[in-house]
Every structure is written in C-alpha cells, then in structure tokens.
Amino acid sequence: MKEIVDEVERWRERGERFAVATVVATRLSAPRPIGSKFAVSESGEFCGSVSGGCVESDIAEQAKAVLETGEPKLLSYGISDDDALGVGLPCGGEIDVFVERFD
C-alpha cells in the first residue's frame, strides 16, 4: 500500500473518489506479489502497479466501471493461445485482481 499512499492521500484531500486494485492471488510466474496495488482516481490519474505494466490499462478501464457503480470486481489475467494478442501476462503467469471503490 505504501507505493500508492501519498498519491491516494492527495486525491482524498481533493475530495476525489478512487478505486484500488489489489493482487489477491498469483499462479506460476507472476510479475508482482500478492498485495501489490494500483489505484485509479475518478479524474483518470493512476499510481502503483499490479503487473509491471502488462494489464494496468485494462484495470484502469475496469476501475472506471467500479467508480460509477460502486460494485467491486474480481478480474483474472493470464495468457492462453486465444489471449496471446489481447490483454495478458507475457511472463506466462496468472493473477487475480480485486478492484474496489473508495469514497
């Protein structure tokens, strides 16, 4: 959490809502450990990392929906033959990421 705390505090001081994505499970060769965090503000700013850049753009899009609805999401990322050209982890690992809104 400390990698995002300073930026999140700035958002809070401005009265801005934000969503936090947290790695809750990893399998095989995951780029970041369980507990890694990525935050997205309602104005589109972001900080932290859950995959070293592989899936953060998709999580930022998913976070927009979480910010709008308030409903958390559990997202899974990995790579398969079908996903090779889509959003995934080129390292061959898999991660589960929980995204929730903070007001």
Buried (B, 14 or more C-beta within 10 A) or exposed (E): EEEBEEBBEEBBEEEBBBBBBBBBEBEEEBBBEEEBBBBBBBEEBBBBBBBEEBBBEBBBEBBBBBBEEEEEBEBEBBBEEEEEEEBBBEBEBBBBBBBBBEE
